């Protein structure tokens, strides 16, 4: 996405149809993704940060969010998406959470 504002517009257009999201912290030109993370949190959409910016760990509101550090291997990305979607499915089902085989 080019900006947080554009991304927020796309989220609103999805009308609750998002399963999960992967967010790059620094969108360029000083635009940060934190407003997008906040909107996803209010919608109960699981997300993680994909970043080379370690400052994400210093922001108190986002310190406990999962993240992948760049350079991200394909296998890491697939596993992370699988976990996010499994967490969403277990949350939607109201269960304690069943994760796909091999995911912890």
CORNORUR-V550787 format. One record per residue. N is the residue number from 1. RES is the residue in one small letter. SS is DSSP state (a for helix, b for strand, c for the rest). Layout:
# CORNORUR-V550787
n:N res:RES ss:SS
n:N res:RES ss:SS
This chain:
# CORNORUR-V550787
n:1 res:x ss:c
n:2 res:x ss:c
n:3 res:x ss:c
n:4 res:x ss:a
n:5 res:x ss:a
n:6 res:x ss:a
n:7 res:x ss:a
n:8 res:x ss:a
n:9 res:x ss:a
n:10 res:x ss:a
n:11 res:x ss:a
n:12 res:x ss:a
n:13 res:x ss:a
n:14 res:x ss:c
n:15 res:x ss:c
n:16 res:x ss:c
n:17 res:x ss:c
n:18 res:x ss:c
n:19 res:x ss:c
n:20 res:x ss:b
n:21 res:x ss:b
n:22 res:x ss:b
n:23 res:x ss:b
n:24 res:x ss:b
n:25 res:x ss:c
n:26 res:x ss:b
n:27 res:x ss:b
n:28 res:x ss:b
n:29 res:x ss:c
n:30 res:x ss:c
n:31 res:x ss:b
n:32 res:x ss:b
n:33 res:x ss:c
n:34 res:x ss:a
n:35 res:x ss:a
n:36 res:x ss:a
n:37 res:x ss:a
n:38 res:x ss:a
n:39 res:x ss:a
n:40 res:x ss:a
n:41 res:x ss:a
n:42 res:x ss:a
n:43 res:x ss:c
n:44 res:x ss:c
n:45 res:x ss:c
n:46 res:x ss:b
n:47 res:x ss:b
n:48 res:x ss:b
n:49 res:x ss:b
n:50 res:x ss:b
n:51 res:x ss:b
n:52 res:x ss:c
n:53 res:x ss:c
n:54 res:x ss:a
n:55 res:x ss:a
n:56 res:x ss:a
n:57 res:x ss:a
n:58 res:x ss:a
n:59 res:x ss:c
n:60 res:x ss:a
n:61 res:x ss:a
n:62 res:x ss:a
n:63 res:x ss:c
n:64 res:x ss:c
n:65 res:x ss:c
n:66 res:x ss:c
n:67 res:x ss:b
n:68 res:x ss:b
n:69 res:x ss:b
n:70 res:x ss:c
n:71 res:x ss:c
n:72 res:x ss:c
n:73 res:x ss:c
n:74 res:x ss:a
n:75 res:x ss:a
n:76 res:x ss:a
n:77 res:x ss:a
n:78 res:x ss:a
n:79 res:x ss:a
n:80 res:x ss:a
n:81 res:x ss:a
n:82 res:x ss:a
n:83 res:x ss:a
n:84 res:x ss:a
n:85 res:x ss:a
n:86 res:x ss:a
n:87 res:x ss:a
n:88 res:x ss:a
n:89 res:x ss:a
n:90 res:x ss:a
n:91 res:x ss:a
n:92 res:x ss:a
n:93 res:x ss:a
n:94 res:x ss:c
n:95 res:x ss:c
n:96 res:x ss:c
n:97 res:x ss:c
n:98 res:x ss:c
n:99 res:x ss:c
n:100 res:x ss:c
n:101 res:x ss:c
n:102 res:x ss:c
n:103 res:x ss:c
n:104 res:x ss:c
